[in-house]
Amino acid sequence: MSYHGWQEVVGTVGLVGAFASVVTIVIWHMAMTWRARAVLARDHQYRTLAEQATRSHDSAVQQLAGIDERLADLQTRMRSVERILKEVE
């Protein structure tokens, strides 16, 4: 093999290596972009779920406050009824 033949082989191997490097970098970049998008989508879903849980919690707190008020009113009425029944006896 002549000197020029080795130059062609080395040049070809270099170009194939450079092309393989570029393809690898492009694929790596695409994979990282896809992963970042998936993370952002998951974070958005978590945020939405957290907001929904907060709204549900606030609603439950309001309902419990209303029940507590009604229970206190019911206890007051029961005491009144018990007092009246004791007076009647």
C-alpha positions in Angstrom: 0.0 0.0 0.0 1.4 3.4 -0.9 1.6 6.5 1.2 -1.5 7.9 -0.5 -3.4 4.8 0.3 -2.7 5.1 4.0 -3.8 8.8 3.9 -7.1 7.8 2.3 -7.6 5.1 5.0 -6.8 7.5 7.8 -8.9 10.2 6.3 -11.9 7.8 5.9 -11.6 6.5 9.5 -11.4 10.1 10.7 -14.5 11.1 8.8 -16.4 8.1 9.9 -15.3 8.8 13.5 -16.3 12.5 13.2 -19.7 11.5 11.7 -20.3 9.0 14.5 -19.4 11.6 17.1 -21.8 14.1 15.6 -24.6 11.5 15.4 -24.0 10.5 19.0 -24.1 14.1 20.2 -27.3 14.8 18.3 -29.0 11.6 19.7 -27.7 12.5 23.2 -29.1 16.0 22.9 -32.5 14.8 21.6 -32.7 12.3 24.5 -31.9 15.1 27.0 -34.5 17.3 25.5 -37.1 14.5 25.6 -36.2 13.8 29.3 -36.5 17.5 30.2 -39.9 17.7 28.6 -41.1 14.7 30.5 -39.9 16.2 33.7 -41.7 19.4 33.0 -44.9 17.6 32.2 -44.6 15.5 35.4 -44.0 18.7 37.4 -47.0 20.3 35.9 -49.1 17.2 36.8 -47.8 17.3 40.4 -48.6 21.0 40.6 -52.1 20.5 39.3 -52.6 17.6 41.8 -51.4 19.7 44.7 -53.7 22.5 43.8 -56.6 20.2 43.6 -55.7 18.6 46.9 -55.5 22.1 48.5 -58.9 23.0 47.2 -60.4 19.8 48.5 -58.8 20.3 51.9 -60.1 23.9 52.1 -63.6 22.6 51.2 -63.4 19.9 53.8 -62.3 22.5 56.4 -65.3 24.7 55.6 -67.7 21.8 55.8 -66.2 20.7 59.2 -66.5 24.3 60.5 -70.2 24.3 59.5 -70.8 20.9 61.1 -69.0 22.1 64.3 -71.3 25.2 64.4 -74.4 23.0 64.0 -73.2 20.5 66.6 -72.6 23.4 69.1 -76.1 24.7 68.4 -77.5 21.2 68.8 -75.7 20.8 72.2 -77.1 24.1 73.4 -80.6 23.0 72.4 -80.2 19.6 74.1 -79.1 21.2 77.3 -82.1 23.5 77.2 -84.4 20.5 76.6 -82.8 18.6 79.5 -83.2 21.6 81.8 -86.9 21.9 80.8 -87.5 18.2 81.4 -85.9 18.3 84.8 -88.1 21.2 85.7 -91.2 19.3 84.5 -90.4 16.3 86.6 
